[in-house]
Amino acid sequence: MTKKKFKCEKCGDAFDTKRGLHVHKAKKHEDVDVSEYEIEEILDLLDESMEEALDIKKKKENLEKRVREVQSEEKKLEHEVEDLKEEREDLREKLDGFREEKEDLKMEVDSLKNERADLEARKNSLEGEVEALEEEMKEVEKSLTRKKDVLTRLRHQIYEFDKNLKQ
């Protein structure tokens, strides 16, 4: 704590600077004689104080303006954050839908693979049956050819027999 050096003789208030004491005397004790120099000092001090006050006021106004701008920006950002939250929620829902669709498609693919395997097995079975039927058909054709041959010989024998009978 600094010790105040300048004391008012009228009321006992103490001040750090001589100027401060002169300003005090001029404001509080009108009956005190103040020299022209002291008045100039007081006026200079008042001018400086006014300039500082105006600077402070201007800084305050600028800061208030900046605070309003920041608050406005903050509100915009809050809206953007809300929009982004909504968009994120929409995207999560879409992602969940895609995941469900993926699972459905995976199940469908698995089902189609199983169906394909069943069809392959059925195809192989049918190919085996076709081969067996083709073999059987060859045997039947051979048998039919032999029977035709036998029939042709029998017809020929009947013809010969008829011919011999007629003679």
VEXKOL-634973 format. One record per residue (C-alpha): residue in three letters; z, y, x. Coordinates in steps of 0.5 Angstrom, whole numbers, padded with zeros to 4 digits, always signed. Example, Ala and Ser with C-alpha at 12.3 -4.5 7.8 and 13.67 -1.06 7.14 Angstrom:
BEGIN
ALA+0016-0009+0025/SER+0014-0002+0027/
END
This chain:
BEGIN
MET+0000+0000+0000/THR-0002+0007+0003/LYS+0003+0012+0003/LYS+0001+0019-0001/LYS+0001+0025+0004/PHE+0000+0031-0001/LYS+0006+0032-0006/CYS+0006+0037-0012/GLU+0011+0042-0011/LYS+0011+0044-0018/CYS+0012+0036-0021/GLY+0013+0032-0015/ASP+0006+0028-0016/ALA+0004+0025-0010/PHE-0004+0024-0008/ASP-0008+0021-0002/THR-0012+0027-0001/LYS-0011+0035-0001/ARG-0017+0035-0006/GLY-0014+0031-0010/LEU-0008+0035-0010/HIS-0012+0041-0011/VAL-0015+0038-0017/HIS-0009+0036-0020/LYS-0006+0043-0019/ALA-0012+0046-0023/LYS-0012+0041-0029/LYS-0004+0041-0030/HIS-0001+0047-0027/GLU-0005+0053-0030/ASP+0000+0058-0027/VAL-0001+0056-0020/ASP-0005+0061-0016/VAL-0011+0058-0013/SER-0015+0061-0008/GLU-0023+0061-0008/TYR-0024+0056-0003/GLU-0019+0051-0007/ILE-0024+0053-0013/GLU-0030+0051-0009/GLU-0027+0045-0007/ILE-0025+0043-0014/LEU-0032+0045-0016/ASP-0035+0041-0011/LEU-0031+0035-0012/LEU-0032+0036-0020/ASP-0040+0036-0018/GLU-0039+0030-0014/SER-0035+0026-0019/MET-0040+0028-0024/GLU-0046+0026-0020/GLU-0042+0019-0019/ALA-0040+0019-0026/LEU-0048+0020-0028/ASP-0050+0014-0023/ILE-0044+0010-0026/LYS-0047+0011-0033/LYS-0054+0010-0031/LYS-0052+0003-0027/LYS-0048+0001-0033/GLU-0054+0003-0038/ASN-0059-0001-0033/LEU-0054-0007-0033/GLU-0053-0007-0040/LYS-0060-0007-0041/ARG-0061-0013-0036/VAL-0055-0016-0040/ARG-0059-0015-0046/GLU-0066-0018-0043/VAL-0062-0024-0040/GLN-0059-0025-0047/SER-0066-0025-0050/GLU-0068-0030-0044/GLU-0062-0034-0046/LYS-0064-0034-0053/LYS-0071-0036-0051/LEU-0069-0041-0047/GLU-0064-0044-0052/HIS-0070-0045-0057/GLU-0074-0048-0051/VAL-0068-0053-0050/GLU-0068-0055-0057/ASP-0075-0055-0058/LEU-0075-0060-0051/LYS-0070-0064-0054/GLU-0073-0065-0061/GLU-0080-0067-0057/ARG-0076-0072-0053/GLU-0073-0075-0059/ASP-0080-0075-0062/LEU-0082-0079-0055/ARG-0076-0083-0055/GLU-0078-0085-0062/LYS-0085-0086-0060/LEU-0083-0090-0054/ASP-0079-0095-0059/GLY-0085-0096-0063/PHE-0089-0097-0057/ARG-0084-0102-0055/GLU-0084-0106-0062/GLU-0091-0106-0062/LYS-0092-0109-0055/GLU-0087-0114-0057/ASP-0091-0116-0063/LEU-0097-0116-0059/LYS-0094-0121-0054/MET-0092-0125-0059/GLU-0099-0125-0062/VAL-0102-0126-0055/ASP-0097-0132-0054/SER-0099-0135-0061/LEU-0106-0134-0060/LYS-0105-0138-0053/ASN-0102-0144-0057/GLU-0107-0144-0062/ARG-0112-0144-0056/ALA-0109-0150-0053/ASP-0109-0153-0060/LEU-0116-0152-0060/GLU-0118-0154-0053/ALA-0114-0161-0055/ARG-0118-0161-0061/LYS-0124-0160-0058/ASN-0123-0165-0053/SER-0121-0170-0058/LEU-0127-0169-0062/GLU-0131-0169-0056/GLY-0128-0176-0055/GLU-0130-0178-0062/VAL-0137-0175-0061/GLU-0138-0179-0054/ALA-0135-0185-0058/LEU-0140-0184-0064/GLU-0146-0183-0059/GLU-0144-0190-0056/GLU-0143-0193-0063/MET-0150-0190-0065/LYS-0153-0193-0059/GLU-0151-0200-0061/VAL-0153-0199-0068/GLU-0160-0197-0066/LYS-0160-0203-0061/SER-0158-0207-0067/LEU-0163-0204-0072/THR-0168-0204-0067/ARG-0167-0212-0066/LYS-0166-0213-0073/LYS-0173-0209-0074/ASP-0176-0214-0069/VAL-0173-0220-0073/LEU-0176-0217-0079/THR-0182-0216-0076/ARG-0183-0223-0074/LEU-0180-0225-0081/ARG-0186-0221-0084/HIS-0191-0224-0079/GLN-0188-0231-0081/ILE-0188-0230-0088/TYR-0195-0227-0088/GLU-0197-0233-0083/PHE-0193-0238-0088/ASP-0197-0235-0094/LYS-0204-0235-0091/ASN-0202-0242-0089/LEU-0200-0244-0097/LYS-0207-0241-0099/GLN-0211-0245-0095/
END
